[in-house]
């Protein structure tokens, strides 16, 4: 890069982004920026999950339903992460108790 630092460590490639049943295009007037489509950090995180979980050779269908499903999947993953963290803390505290 211009500042001698690496620009990024990895790239994510996906097919065309569809809005509804049409390819997103400025000329069709159905173009969305990420700022407009995902105004909150939760939306941005869900969009990232949607892109990463989609098959990269197929068009990505961006809909409110798809974004909602991605948010739901992330909530489930977050709950699992909390459960794992709690189990590790419990295991760690019981190991400390056994050392005495």
N, C-alpha and C positions, 0 to 999 in steps of 0.2 A: 504494500500500500504506500501511500504518499508519506506516511510517517514511519516507514520501515517496520511496522507491526503487521502481523498477519491479519487479513481482512476477516476471515472466518475459518473455523476448523472443519465444517462440513456444510454441504448443500442439500436441500430437500427438493426433489423434483417431483412434479405432479403433472397430470394431463391438463387439458383445458378446464377452466372453472366454468361451470354452468350455473346460471341463475334461473331457477325453475327448470324448464326444458330447453333453454336456449344458451348457446355459448356466450359468455360474458364478452361484451365488445363495446367500445366507445361509440362506434358508428351506429349500433342498435340502441344506444341510450340506456343500456342496462348495466353500466359499469359502476362498480362500487370500490371505494378505497377501503383499506383495512380500518382506518380511523372511523369511517362512516358505518361500516358493517359491524364493527366490534368496538363499541364505545367504552366498554369497561375492561378492566384487566381480566375479569372472569371470562368475558367473551373472547379476548385474545388468546387466553390459555386454552379455551375450548376449540377455537379455530386451529391452533397448533396441533392439538390432539386429533382433530378431524383430518388434517392434512397427513399427519404421520400414520394414522390408522387406515387411510384409504390406499387402494391399490394404485401405485404410481403410474401405471400405463393407461388407466381408465380416466375419463373425465371426472372431475370432482364436482359433485352436485351440492352447491351451497344453498341451503334453505334454512328457514327458522327451525324446522323439525330436525334437520341434521345437526345444527348447532345445539339444539336442546338435548339431543341424544348424546352428543359429545360432553355436554355439561353434566349429564346424569352419570356417564361413565367415569368422569373425573371425580365426582362426588363419591362414587363407590370405591374408586382407587384411594381417595383420601381417607375414607373410613377404614379401609384395610391397612393403610400405612399407620394410622393411629393405633389400631389393634396390635399390629406388630411391635410398634414402639412400646406400648403398654406391656406386652408380653416380655419384651427384652428387659424393661425396667424391673418387672417382677422377678424375672429369672436372675438378674444381676443382684437384686436385694436379697433373694433367698440364698444365692451363692455367698454373699457377704455374711449372712447369718450362720451358714454352715462352717465358715472359717473360724468362728469364735470358739 
